Amino acid sequence: MRILPNGDLSLLVELPDLETMLGLHSVLADDPPPGVVDVVPAARTLTLLLDRAADPATVAAAVRGARPRPPAARPGDTVEIPVVYDGEDLAEVADATGLTPAEVVAAHTGTPWRVAFTGFAPGFGYLVGGDPRLNVPRRSVPRVRVPAGAVGLAGEFSGIYPVESPGGWQLIGRTDVPMWDLDRVPPALLRPGVEVRFVASDTPPETPPLPRTTNLPTLSTPEACHTREARTGPGEPEPNVPTGPAPETRGGTRDEVGAEGTGARGASVRAPVGRALEVVAAGPLATVQDLGRAGNAALGVGAAGAADPEALRLANRAVGNPEDAAAIEVTLGGFAARCHGGAFAVVTGAPAPLTVDGRAVAPYSVFPVPDGAEVRMGPPPSGLRSYLAVRGGVAVPPVLGSRSTDTLSGVGPEPVRPGTLLPVGEPPEAAPFLDVLPVGRPAEDEITLRVRLGPRDDWFTGDAVAALLAEPYTVTSEIDRVGMRLDGPPLARARSGELPSEGMVTGALQVPPSGRPVLFLADHPLTGGYPVIAVVVAADVPRAAQARPGQRLRFRPDRRGT
């Protein structure tokens, strides 16, 4: 066992093999050390996510003292999946393996598989332990669309796409068994340790009622930082990059806004008009955010939450809400809402110009919004994301313990759009307003961020590490809530080969083969297959989240971590 620092709020535990990983994950998931808020299993590692009060050295000592044990068998831990083996790549897989198509099917069904870890999308399990003859590479050219329910192979893994998305796995069949369903407990059918048996079926599956992806508003170009290179490593499926208009969906990801009632994502999209905000304009992107849904990694779901959590906390304190109350995160202004029932509000983060029924109000100060009044937010002169909090909080129904929109996985409420009605909760009875709020510093052309090297800085040359800590990197237009691609000196590797997938964290600087680092933000993928050279410390992530395209970032070692 080797335990590596992974920023200041995470540890990466390296283990010799999959069996040891599963055994240690079983122990830590059942009885996590104090301060551990989630455990992300991967091929041969566990990523421990820590709260702000945790002592990493104490957590590491507890992990070293833990004794891996085989995961206890539980009812339902063996899942049978009927598959129609008519995949587009079945003949190609047969050619690559030297088998006939019938022998490929026999190999896939003849050996039980097991879920090693989850990632990429809620409900997606990476299955291992199958017939080694089925170890085939990904397609050289990924497909733009892979249907939900497609069964594929890539490297040593097999998997079932829970959503319609781009993908590069070799498709050998299809099933209509839902991988993700919020009406099921737990919602993910495939979880680490679950045994999977594939059964050949002659009955064509019905059109699966599975979640599909949505065309999310984004600041990024089609080659954004959440594209294939940034979000996946070799052998992983292509994630659900937004590619087209959103059909109606279910199963806890995307549900068309505008229908009566509460969608399967969990957002109330047609609230009764009591105390509510009626969205008039949404700007480039406006989402409901709180402090996230930590603790769901085993389901393939990341924490998400506000990109600038300190701005959210400040906004909530200003209006007397609990710090984790939900508010509206607005990217580059352009947002407007009509208030039903009256409320007190505040805007923090990027200092967007504000008006209430045409009357200017100052950001970073609490202001009343009378019943029927319209609050408008212009583009901020600096920063990227503003937070509109109302006393009582935005009270859309929570999904997996949070009201946050996760733009990558699709869990939580839809991004708001004109016509969305957001209910406002009951105001706290005794909590006072804050009369004076600290105003953020004026934006700088160059932002300095503290980093801790690792966990994979040894994958890079000394010159690459030196360049990261000496040269400025420019924020490109490829930016959204998942992360941002940076332009600067390419970071060359010191070793070749592929890194098995491992857990990712907010603030991670992941380096794909191009050498151009990607800085992950709140909606980052749960796992990734490219090495992380360094991680921005948690206290500086809010500043990174406010960086705009064209701004320069400089990375400096965090001396507290030495």
C-alpha positions in Angstrom: 0.0 0.0 0.0 1.2 3.5 -0.9 -0.7 6.6 0.2 -0.1 9.8 -1.9 -1.2 13.3 -1.2 -3.9 14.4 -3.6 -4.3 18.1 -2.8 -5.0 19.2 0.7 -8.4 17.5 1.1 -7.8 14.1 -0.5 -5.5 11.1 -0.3 -4.9 8.6 -3.1 -4.4 5.0 -1.8 -2.4 2.8 -4.2 -3.1 -0.9 -3.9 -1.5 -3.9 -5.6 -4.5 -5.3 -7.3 -8.3 -5.2 -7.8 -9.0 -7.7 -5.0 -7.2 -5.7 -2.4 -8.9 -2.5 -3.6 -12.4 -4.1 -3.2 -11.5 -5.5 0.2 -10.2 -2.2 1.5 -13.1 -0.3 0.0 -15.5 -2.7 1.8 -13.9 -1.8 5.1 -13.7 2.0 4.6 -17.1 2.3 3.1 -18.7 0.6 6.1 -16.6 2.4 8.7 -14.8 5.4 7.2 -12.1 7.1 9.4 -13.2 10.4 10.9 -13.1 13.2 8.3 -13.6 11.0 5.3 -16.7 12.1 3.4 -16.5 9.8 0.4 -14.4 6.9 -1.0 -14.0 6.7 -4.8 -13.0 3.2 -5.9 -11.0 2.7 -9.1 -9.0 0.0 -10.9 -6.2 -0.3 -8.3 -6.7 2.8 -6.1 -9.1 4.4 -3.6 -9.4 8.2 -3.5 -10.4 9.4 -0.1 -12.2 12.8 0.0 -11.8 14.7 3.3 -13.8 17.4 5.0 -12.1 20.7 5.9 -11.5 19.7 9.5 -9.8 16.3 8.7 -6.1 15.7 9.5 -4.7 13.8 6.5 -1.9 12.2 8.5 -4.5 10.8 11.0 -6.6 9.5 8.1 -3.6 7.9 6.5 -2.6 6.2 9.7 -6.2 4.8 10.0 -6.1 3.5 6.4 -2.7 1.8 7.0 -4.2 0.1 10.0 -7.2 -1.2 8.2 -7.3 -4.8 7.1 -9.0 -5.5 3.8 -11.7 -8.1 3.8 -13.7 -9.6 1.0 -16.9 -7.6 0.4 -19.8 -9.4 2.3 -22.3 -11.0 0.0 -25.7 -9.3 0.2 -29.1 -10.1 -1.4 -29.1 -8.7 -4.9 -25.3 -8.7 -5.3 -25.6 -11.0 -8.3 -27.3 -9.4 -11.3 -28.4 -11.2 -14.4 -28.5 -9.0 -17.6 -30.3 -10.4 -20.7 -28.5 -9.2 -23.8 -29.4 -9.4 -27.5 -26.0 -9.9 -29.1 -26.4 -8.0 -32.4 -23.9 -5.1 -31.7 -22.4 -3.1 -34.6 -18.9 -4.2 -33.6 -19.5 -7.9 -32.9 -17.9 -9.0 -36.2 -14.9 -6.7 -35.7 -14.4 -8.1 -32.1 -14.6 -11.6 -33.5 -11.9 -10.7 -36.1 -9.7 -9.0 -33.5 -9.9 -12.0 -31.1 -9.7 -14.8 -33.6 -13.1 -16.1 -32.5 -16.4 -16.5 -34.3 -19.2 -14.2 -33.4 -20.9 -17.1 -31.6 -17.7 -17.7 -29.6 -17.5 -14.1 -28.6 -21.0 -14.4 -27.2 -20.1 -17.6 -25.5 -17.1 -16.0 -23.9 -19.0 -12.9 -22.8 -21.7 -15.0 -21.2 -19.6 -17.9 -20.0 -17.7 -16.1 -17.2 -19.2 -14.0 -14.4 -18.1 -10.4 -14.4 -17.7 -8.1 -11.4 -18.1 -4.3 -10.9 -14.7 -2.9 -10.1 -15.7 0.7 -9.9 -18.1 3.3 -11.2 -17.7 6.5 -13.1 -18.4 8.5 -16.3 -22.2 8.6 -15.7 -24.5 7.6 -12.9 -25.0 3.8 -13.0 -22.1 3.0 -15.2 -20.0 0.1 -13.8 -16.6 -0.9 -15.1 -16.8 -4.7 -15.2 -13.8 -7.0 -14.9 -13.0 -10.6 -14.5 -14.4 -11.8 -17.9 -12.8 -14.1 -20.4 -9.3 -12.6 -21.2 -9.7 -13.4 -24.9 -12.1 -10.4 -25.0 -9.5 -7.8 -24.2 -9.9 -5.5 -27.3 -8.9 -1.9 -27.8 -11.4 0.9 -28.1 -12.5 2.1 -31.6 -10.0 4.4 -33.3 -12.9 6.8 -34.1 -15.5 7.1 -31.4 -19.2 7.2 -32.3 -21.1 10.4 -31.9 -24.0 8.5 -30.4 -24.1 5.2 -28.5 -27.7 4.2 -27.5 -28.6 3.7 -23.8 -28.4 0.0 -23.0 -25.5 -0.7 -25.4 -23.2 -3.4 -24.1 -19.5 -2.8 -24.9 -15.9 -4.0 -24.5 -12.8 -1.9 -24.1 -9.5 -3.3 -22.8 -10.1 -5.6 -19.9 -13.5 -4.0 -19.2 -17.1 -4.6 -20.2 -19.8 -2.1 -19.5 -23.4 -1.0 -20.2 -24.1 2.6 -21.3 -26.7 4.0 -18.9 -27.4 7.0 -21.1 -27.2 7.9 -24.8 -23.8 9.5 -25.3 -20.8 9.6 -27.5 -18.6 6.5 -27.1 -15.6 4.6 -28.2 -16.2 1.1 -26.8 -16.7 -1.9 -29.1 -20.5 -2.6 -29.1 -21.5 -6.3 -29.0 -25.1 -6.1 -27.9 -27.9 -4.3 -26.1 -30.2 -4.7 -23.1 -33.3 -2.9 -21.8 -32.4 -3.3 -18.1 -32.2 0.2 -16.5 -28.8 0.9 -15.0 -30.0 3.9 -13.1 -33.4 4.6 -11.5 -34.1 7.0 -8.7 -37.2 5.0 -7.8 -35.0 2.1 -6.9 -32.9 1.7 -3.7 -30.1 2.1 -4.4 -30.7 3.8 -7.7 -27.6 2.3 -9.4 -28.0 -1.4 -10.3 -24.3 -1.9 -10.7 -22.1 -1.0 -7.7 -18.6 -2.0 -6.7 -18.4 -5.7 -5.9 -21.6 -6.7 -7.6 -21.4 -9.8 -9.7 -22.8 -9.6 -13.2 -23.9 -12.5 -15.4 -24.8 -11.8 -19.0 -27.4 -14.1 -20.6 -28.0 -14.3 -24.3 -31.5 -13.4 -25.3 -33.4 -13.8 -28.6 -36.0 -11.3 -27.6 -35.1 -7.8 -28.9 -35.2 -5.3 -26.0 -37.9 -2.7 -26.0 -36.8 0.9 -26.4 -35.2 1.3 -22.9 -36.8 3.9 -20.7 -33.3 5.1 -19.8 -31.9 8.6 -19.3 -30.5 10.5 -22.2 -28.3 13.5 -22.3 -29.3 17.1 -22.7 -27.7 20.0 -24.7 -26.6 22.0 -21.7 -25.8 25.7 -22.1 -22.0 26.2 -21.9 -19.3 28.7 -22.5 -17.2 26.1 -24.2 -16.6 25.3 -27.8 -17.4 21.8 -29.2 -13.9 20.8 -28.2 -14.4 21.9 -24.6 -12.6 20.8 -21.6 -15.2 18.1 -21.0 -14.4 16.5 -24.3 -13.1 13.0 -24.8 -9.4 13.9 -24.3 -9.9 15.7 -21.0 -12.5 13.4 -19.4 -11.5 9.9 -20.3 -8.4 7.8 -20.4 -7.6 4.8 -22.7 -10.2 2.0 -22.2 -12.8 4.3 -20.7 -16.2 5.1 -22.4 -16.7 8.4 -24.0 -18.7 10.5 -21.6 -22.0 12.2 -22.3 -20.8 15.3 -24.0 -23.7 17.6 -24.9 -24.3 17.1 -28.6 -27.9 17.9 -29.4 -31.4 18.8 -28.3 -32.7 17.0 -25.2 -35.5 14.4 -25.6 -37.6 13.7 -22.6 -35.8 11.6 -20.0 -36.3 9.7 -16.8 -34.3 7.7 -14.3 -32.8 10.6 -12.3 -30.9 12.4 -15.0 -32.7 14.7 -17.4 -36.4 15.5 -17.4 -37.9 18.0 -19.7 -38.5 21.3 -18.0 -42.0 22.6 -18.2 -44.1 19.5 -17.4 -46.3 19.5 -14.3 -44.9 18.2 -11.1 -41.4 17.1 -10.2 -39.2 15.5 -12.8 -37.1 12.5 -12.2 -34.0 14.7 -11.8 -35.7 16.0 -8.7 -36.3 19.6 -9.7 -39.7 21.1 -9.2 -40.3 22.5 -12.6 -43.9 23.8 -12.1 -44.2 25.0 -8.5 -47.4 26.4 -7.2 -47.1 30.2 -7.2 -46.6 31.0 -3.6 -43.2 32.3 -2.6 -41.3 31.7 -5.8 -38.9 33.1 -8.4 -40.2 32.9 -11.9 -37.3 32.9 -14.4 -37.6 35.5 -17.1 -34.2 35.2 -18.6 -31.4 32.7 -17.9 -28.3 34.1 -19.6 -25.6 31.8 -20.8 -26.1 29.3 -17.9 -28.0 29.5 -14.6 -28.3 26.5 -12.3 -29.5 25.8 -8.8 -26.5 25.0 -6.5 -25.8 24.2 -2.9 -22.7 22.7 -1.3 -23.1 19.4 -3.2 -24.0 15.7 -2.6 -20.9 14.1 -1.2 -21.0 10.4 -0.4 -22.4 8.9 -3.6 -19.3 7.8 -5.4 -20.3 4.2 -5.2 -23.3 5.0 -7.3 -21.1 6.8 -9.9 -22.3 10.2 -8.8 -19.9 13.1 -7.9 -20.5 15.9 -5.4 -21.1 18.8 -7.8 -22.2 21.9 -5.9 -21.3 25.6 -6.3 -18.2 26.3 -8.4 -17.3 29.1 -5.9 -18.5 27.6 -2.6 -17.2 30.6 -0.6 -19.4 33.0 -2.5 -22.4 30.8 -1.9 -21.6 30.5 1.8 -21.3 34.3 2.0 -24.6 34.9 0.2 -26.4 32.6 2.5 -24.9 34.1 5.6 -26.0 37.5 4.4 -29.7 36.6 4.2 -29.7 34.5 7.3 -29.8 31.1 5.6 -27.8 28.0 6.6 -24.6 28.0 4.6 -25.6 25.0 2.5 -28.9 26.4 1.4 -29.5 26.4 -2.4 -29.1 29.5 -4.5 -28.9 30.3 -8.2 -25.5 30.3 -9.8 -25.4 32.7 -12.8 -22.7 32.6 -15.4 -21.8 35.9 -17.0 -25.1 37.6 -16.0 -28.1 37.9 -18.3 -30.4 36.5 -15.6 -33.8 37.9 -14.7 -36.6 36.7 -12.4 -39.9 37.9 -11.2 -40.6 37.4 -7.5 -43.9 36.0 -6.2 -44.6 36.7 -2.6 -41.7 39.0 -1.9 -38.2 38.1 -0.6 -34.9 39.5 0.6 -32.0 38.7 -1.7 -28.3 39.3 -2.2 -25.8 38.7 -5.0 -22.2 37.7 -4.3 -19.4 36.3 -6.4 -18.8 38.1 -9.7 -20.1 41.6 -9.1 -22.9 41.7 -11.6 -24.8 45.0 -12.0 -28.3 44.6 -10.5 -31.7 46.3 -10.8 -35.0 45.7 -9.1 -37.8 47.0 -11.4 -35.2 49.2 -13.1 -33.8 50.6 -9.8 -30.1 50.0 -9.4 -29.0 48.0 -6.3 -25.5 47.1 -5.2 -24.1 43.6 -5.2 -22.8 42.3 -1.8 -25.7 44.0 0.0 -29.1 42.6 1.0 -32.0 44.2 -0.8 -35.8 43.6 -0.8 -37.6 42.3 -3.8 -41.3 43.1 -3.5 -44.1 40.8 -4.7 -44.3 41.1 -8.5 -41.0 42.9 -8.8 -38.3 41.8 -11.3 -34.7 41.5 -10.4 -32.2 41.7 -13.3 -28.5 40.9 -13.4 -26.2 42.3 -16.1 -22.8 40.9 -17.2 -20.2 41.4 -14.4 -17.2 43.5 -15.3 -15.0 40.8 -13.7 -15.3 37.3 -12.5 -17.5 34.6 -14.1 -20.1 33.3 -11.7 -22.5 35.3 -9.5 -24.7 33.8 -6.7 -28.3 35.0 -6.1 -29.5 33.9 -2.7 -33.0 34.6 -1.3 -33.9 34.4 2.4 -35.4 30.9 2.8 -33.3 29.4 0.0 -34.3 27.9 -3.3 -36.5 24.9 -2.3 -36.5 22.6 -5.3 -36.7 18.9 -4.1 -33.3 17.4 -3.3 -31.9 14.5 -5.2 -29.5 12.2 -3.3 -29.4 14.8 -0.5 -28.7 17.9 -2.6 -30.5 20.4 -4.7 -27.4 21.0 -7.0 -27.5 20.6 -10.7 -24.6 18.4 -11.9 -24.1 19.4 -15.6 -21.9 16.4 -16.3 -23.9 13.5 -14.8 -27.3 15.1 -15.3 -28.3 14.5 -11.6 -30.4 17.2 -10.0 -32.6 19.9 -11.4 -32.4 21.1 -15.0 -30.5 24.3 -15.7 -33.1 27.0 -15.3 -34.7 28.6 -18.4 -37.4 31.2 -19.0 -40.6 30.0 -17.4 -39.1 27.9 -14.7 -40.7 28.5 -11.3 -38.3 28.0 -8.4 -40.0 27.7 -5.0 -38.6 29.7 -2.1 -38.4 28.1 1.3 -39.7 29.4 4.6 -37.4 32.1 6.0 -35.4 31.3 9.1 -37.2 32.7 12.2 -34.3 34.2 14.1 -31.3 34.4 11.8 -30.2 38.0 11.3 -29.1 39.6 8.1 -25.5 40.7 7.6 -25.4 44.5 7.1 -21.7 44.5 5.9 -20.2 41.9 3.6 -16.6 41.6 2.5 -16.4 42.5 -1.2 -14.1 40.4 -3.3 -10.8 41.9 -4.6 -10.9 43.4 -8.1 -10.1 40.9 -10.8 -6.5 40.6 -11.8 -5.2 39.9 -15.3 -3.1 37.2 -13.6 -4.3 34.9 -10.8 -1.9 33.0 -8.5 -3.1 29.7 -7.3 -1.4 27.5 -4.7 -0.9 23.8 -5.7 0.4 20.7 -4.1 2.3 18.5 -6.5 1.1 15.0 -7.1 -0.3 12.5 -7.0 1.3 11.7 -10.4 4.0 14.4 -10.7 6.5 11.5 -11.1 4.9 10.8 -14.5 6.3 14.1 -15.8 9.8 15.3 -16.6 11.6 17.7 -14.2 11.3 20.4 -16.9 7.5 19.9 -17.0 7.1 20.3 -13.3 9.4 23.4 -13.4 7.4 24.9 -16.2 4.1 24.4 -14.4 5.5 26.3 -11.4 7.2 29.0 -13.3 5.3 29.8 -16.5 1.8 31.4 -16.8 -1.1 29.4 -18.3 -3.9 31.1 -20.1 -7.6 30.2 -19.6 -9.0 29.2 -23.0 -12.6 29.5 -24.2 -12.9 25.8 -23.5 -14.5 26.3 -20.0 -17.6 25.3 -18.2 -18.6 23.8 -14.8 -16.6 20.6 -15.5 -13.3 22.5 -15.8 -11.2 24.6 -18.0 -8.5 23.8 -20.6 -5.3 25.9 -20.2 -2.9 27.1 -22.8 0.8 27.3 -22.0 4.0 25.2 -22.2 3.1 21.6 -22.9 3.9 19.3 -20.0 5.9 16.4 -21.2 5.8 13.0 -19.6 8.7 11.1 -18.2 7.1 7.7 -18.8 5.0 6.1 -21.4 2.1 3.7 -20.9 -1.4 4.1 -19.6 -2.5 5.1 -16.2 -5.4 2.9 -14.9 -8.4 5.0 -14.1 -8.4 6.6 -10.7 -10.5 9.1 -8.7 -10.5 12.8 -9.7 -10.9 15.8 -7.3 -11.9 19.4 -7.7 -8.8 21.5 -8.4 -6.9 18.6 -10.1 -4.6 19.5 -13.0 -5.1 16.5 -15.3 -2.7 16.3 -18.3 -4.0 14.5 -21.4 -1.5 13.4 -24.2 -1.6 16.9 -25.8 0.3 18.2 -22.7 -2.2 21.0 -22.2 -3.5 20.7 -18.6 -7.2 20.7 -17.7 -8.2 22.2 -14.4 -11.2 20.4 -13.0 -14.0 22.3 -11.3 -17.2 21.3 -9.4 -18.7 19.0 -12.0 -15.5 17.1 -12.8 -15.7 13.4 -13.8 -15.6 10.9 -10.9 -12.7 9.0 -12.4 -10.1 9.7 -15.1 -7.4 8.0 -17.0 -4.8 10.7 -17.4 -2.2 11.6 -14.8 -2.7 14.5 -12.4 0.5 16.6 -12.0 -0.8 18.8 -9.2 -4.0 19.9 -7.3 -5.0 23.4 -6.5 -5.6 23.8 -2.7 -9.2 24.0 -1.7 -9.0 27.5 -0.5 -7.9 28.7 -3.9 -10.5 26.8 -6.0 -13.1 29.6 -5.7 -10.6 32.0 -7.3 -10.0 29.5 -10.1 -13.8 29.2 -10.6 -14.0 32.9 -11.2 -11.3 33.0 -13.9 -12.5 34.1 -17.4 -11.1 33.1 -20.8 -8.0 35.1 -21.5 -6.9 35.4 -17.9 -3.5 34.0 -16.9 -3.0 31.6 -14.1 0.2 31.1 -12.2 0.8 28.0 -10.0 2.9 28.3 -6.9 3.8 25.5 -4.4 1.7 25.5 -1.3 4.3 25.7 1.4 1.9 24.4 4.1 2.1 21.1 2.4 5.8 20.7 2.7 
